[in-house]
Amino acid sequence: MCRTAGRLWASVRERWRVDRGMVTSEYAMGIVAAVGFALLLYEVVTSGQVKAELQAIVKRALSARM
Protein backbone atom coordinates (compact mmCIF):
# COMPACT_ATOMS: atom_id res chain seq x y z
CA MET A 1 0.00 0.00 0.00
CA CYS A 2 2.76 2.42 0.97
CA ARG A 3 4.75 1.71 -2.23
CA THR A 4 1.69 2.25 -4.40
CA ALA A 5 0.97 5.57 -2.72
CA GLY A 6 4.62 6.56 -3.09
CA ARG A 7 4.64 5.76 -6.79
CA LEU A 8 1.36 7.60 -7.29
CA TRP A 9 2.72 10.66 -5.48
CA ALA A 10 5.95 10.56 -7.54
CA SER A 11 3.92 10.38 -10.74
CA VAL A 12 1.80 13.37 -9.73
CA ARG A 13 4.89 15.38 -8.75
CA GLU A 14 6.58 14.57 -12.06
CA ARG A 15 3.56 15.66 -14.08
CA TRP A 16 3.37 19.00 -12.28
CA ARG A 17 7.13 19.56 -12.49
CA VAL A 18 7.46 19.07 -16.24
CA ASP A 19 7.58 22.39 -18.05
CA ARG A 20 6.99 21.88 -21.70
CA GLY A 21 7.10 25.58 -22.63
CA MET A 22 5.16 27.37 -25.28
CA VAL A 23 4.46 26.09 -28.73
CA THR A 24 5.44 28.06 -31.83
CA SER A 25 2.00 29.63 -32.26
CA GLU A 26 2.10 30.91 -28.67
CA TYR A 27 5.54 32.44 -29.28
CA ALA A 28 4.22 34.08 -32.44
CA MET A 29 1.21 35.56 -30.64
CA GLY A 30 3.46 36.79 -27.83
CA ILE A 31 5.78 38.49 -30.31
CA VAL A 32 2.85 40.10 -32.15
CA ALA A 33 1.42 41.39 -28.86
CA ALA A 34 4.82 42.74 -27.77
CA VAL A 35 5.36 44.52 -31.08
CA GLY A 36 1.86 45.99 -30.92
CA PHE A 37 2.48 47.27 -27.41
CA ALA A 38 5.85 48.72 -28.46
CA LEU A 39 4.23 50.55 -31.37
CA LEU A 40 1.52 51.96 -29.13
CA LEU A 41 4.10 53.10 -26.58
CA TYR A 42 6.21 54.68 -29.35
CA GLU A 43 3.20 56.58 -30.68
CA VAL A 44 2.35 57.89 -27.21
CA VAL A 45 5.91 58.95 -26.41
CA THR A 46 6.43 60.68 -29.76
CA SER A 47 3.09 62.50 -29.72
CA GLY A 48 3.29 66.29 -29.61
CA GLN A 49 2.04 66.84 -26.08
CA VAL A 50 4.17 64.13 -24.47
CA LYS A 51 7.20 65.19 -26.47
CA ALA A 52 6.80 68.80 -25.29
CA GLU A 53 6.42 67.69 -21.67
CA LEU A 54 9.54 65.51 -21.86
CA GLN A 55 11.52 68.38 -23.39
CA ALA A 56 10.33 70.71 -20.63
CA ILE A 57 11.44 68.22 -17.97
CA VAL A 58 14.88 67.90 -19.56
CA LYS A 59 15.24 71.70 -19.87
CA ARG A 60 14.31 72.15 -16.21
CA ALA A 61 16.79 69.46 -15.18
CA LEU A 62 19.60 71.00 -17.21
CA SER A 63 18.94 74.54 -16.02
CA ALA A 64 18.65 73.66 -12.32
CA ARG A 65 21.09 75.40 -10.02
CA MET A 66 23.38 73.19 -7.99
Backbone as CSV, one residue per row, in Angstrom:
resi,resn,N_x,N_y,N_z,CA_x,CA_y,CA_z,C_x,C_y,C_z
1,MET,0.824,-1.188,0.000,0.000,0.000,0.000,0.868,1.252,0.000
2,CYS,1.901,1.250,0.846,2.762,2.417,0.965,3.555,2.652,-0.327
3,ARG,4.012,1.576,-0.969,4.752,1.710,-2.226,3.862,2.250,-3.325
4,THR,2.632,1.778,-3.377,1.691,2.247,-4.402,1.417,3.734,-4.229
5,ALA,1.208,4.152,-2.998,0.966,5.569,-2.725,2.204,6.393,-3.072
6,GLY,3.374,5.855,-2.774,4.620,6.558,-3.090,4.807,6.721,-4.580
7,ARG,4.523,5.674,-5.334,4.637,5.759,-6.791,3.626,6.733,-7.376
8,LEU,2.407,6.688,-6.827,1.363,7.600,-7.291,1.779,9.048,-7.023
9,TRP,2.294,9.310,-5.822,2.723,10.662,-5.481,3.876,11.110,-6.372
10,ALA,4.826,10.228,-6.664,5.953,10.558,-7.538,5.456,10.879,-8.945
11,SER,4.476,10.127,-9.412,3.916,10.378,-10.737,3.240,11.745,-10.801
12,VAL,2.482,12.075,-9.760,1.798,13.375,-9.728,2.818,14.500,-9.684
13,ARG,3.849,14.346,-8.845,4.891,15.378,-8.753,5.576,15.571,-10.090
14,GLU,5.882,14.494,-10.773,6.578,14.565,-12.058,5.719,15.280,-13.098
15,ARG,4.437,15.009,-13.109,3.559,15.664,-14.077,3.475,17.158,-13.836
16,TRP,3.454,17.572,-12.584,3.371,18.998,-12.277,4.707,19.696,-12.490
17,ARG,5.801,18.972,-12.369,7.131,19.562,-12.489,7.529,19.792,-13.938
18,VAL,7.040,18.992,-14.848,7.456,19.070,-16.239,6.972,20.380,-16.845
19,ASP,7.913,21.142,-17.375,7.580,22.390,-18.053,7.863,22.186,-19.525
20,ARG,6.823,22.148,-20.276,6.990,21.877,-21.700,7.138,23.154,-22.518
21,GLY,6.913,24.320,-21.915,7.099,25.578,-22.626,5.971,25.898,-23.580
22,MET,6.177,26.936,-24.341,5.157,27.367,-25.279,5.401,26.723,-26.634
23,VAL,4.333,26.581,-27.369,4.459,26.091,-28.731,4.717,27.280,-29.646
24,THR,5.058,27.013,-30.883,5.435,28.058,-31.827,4.337,29.093,-32.006
25,SER,3.089,28.667,-32.065,2.004,29.630,-32.257,1.873,30.559,-31.056
26,GLU,2.143,30.060,-29.853,2.102,30.915,-28.673,3.246,31.922,-28.688
27,TYR,4.435,31.499,-29.129,5.541,32.437,-29.275,5.179,33.520,-30.285
28,ALA,4.586,33.121,-31.404,4.219,34.085,-32.443,3.210,35.095,-31.910
29,MET,2.211,34.637,-31.189,1.212,35.556,-30.640,1.848,36.478,-29.591
30,GLY,2.763,35.963,-28.811,3.460,36.786,-27.830,4.301,37.872,-28.497
31,ILE,4.973,37.514,-29.577,5.778,38.489,-30.306,4.890,39.556,-30.937
32,VAL,3.773,39.142,-31.537,2.849,40.100,-32.148,2.300,41.058,-31.091
33,ALA,1.937,40.536,-29.939,1.425,41.389,-28.862,2.504,42.351,-28.374
34,ALA,3.733,41.883,-28.227,4.824,42.745,-27.768,5.120,43.846,-28.776
35,VAL,5.109,43.517,-30.042,5.359,44.519,-31.082,4.225,45.540,-31.108
36,GLY,2.992,45.073,-30.968,1.855,45.992,-30.923,1.954,46.943,-29.744
37,PHE,2.321,46.428,-28.586,2.483,47.273,-27.410,3.621,48.267,-27.607
38,ALA,4.719,47.822,-28.209,5.853,48.715,-28.460,5.455,49.839,-29.412
39,LEU,4.692,49.516,-30.437,4.232,50.552,-31.370,3.314,51.553,-30.683
40,LEU,2.414,51.065,-29.859,1.518,51.955,-29.125,2.312,52.869,-28.196
41,LEU,3.268,52.313,-27.482,4.097,53.104,-26.583,4.909,54.136,-27.358
42,TYR,5.445,53.757,-28.511,6.212,54.684,-29.351,5.336,55.840,-29.816
43,GLU,4.119,55.537,-30.230,3.204,56.585,-30.682,2.867,57.555,-29.549
44,VAL,2.667,57.031,-28.355,2.346,57.892,-27.212,3.535,58.779,-26.863
45,VAL,4.724,58.196,-26.811,5.911,58.950,-26.406,6.280,60.001,-27.452
46,THR,6.061,59.725,-28.719,6.431,60.678,-29.765,5.292,61.632,-30.129
47,SER,4.175,61.562,-29.435,3.089,62.504,-29.718,3.513,63.903,-29.290
48,GLY,2.898,64.906,-29.840,3.289,66.287,-29.609,3.259,66.704,-28.154
49,GLN,2.185,66.401,-27.473,2.040,66.837,-26.079,3.052,66.151,-25.174
50,VAL,3.213,64.864,-25.317,4.165,64.129,-24.470,5.585,64.560,-24.790
51,LYS,5.866,64.751,-26.065,7.203,65.188,-26.468,7.527,66.544,-25.857
52,ALA,6.577,67.472,-25.885,6.795,68.799,-25.294,7.011,68.698,-23.784
53,GLU,6.251,67.855,-23.116,6.425,67.686,-21.667,7.793,67.098,-21.333
54,LEU,8.224,66.108,-22.106,9.544,65.515,-21.859,10.656,66.529,-22.096
55,GLN,10.512,67.351,-23.139,11.519,68.375,-23.394,11.552,69.404,-22.268
56,ALA,10.392,69.763,-21.738,10.332,70.715,-20.631,11.005,70.139,-19.391
57,ILE,10.801,68.871,-19.128,11.441,68.223,-17.974,12.956,68.237,-18.125
58,VAL,13.436,67.916,-19.324,14.879,67.896,-19.565,15.454,69.308,-19.434
59,LYS,14.752,70.309,-19.983,15.237,71.696,-19.875,15.310,72.144,-18.417
60,ARG,14.290,71.793,-17.636,14.310,72.152,-16.213,15.454,71.457,-15.487
61,ALA,15.695,70.210,-15.829,16.786,69.462,-15.181,18.135,70.044,-15.540
62,LEU,18.322,70.465,-16.778,19.604,71.004,-17.207,19.834,72.420,-16.697
63,SER,18.773,73.160,-16.462,18.936,74.541,-16.024,18.834,74.684,-14.505
64,ALA,18.753,73.606,-13.783,18.647,73.664,-12.323,19.975,74.122,-11.728
65,ARG,19.879,74.930,-10.686,21.094,75.400,-10.015,21.536,74.358,-8.998
66,MET,22.830,74.168,-8.917,23.381,73.192,-7.989,23.743,73.858,-6.696
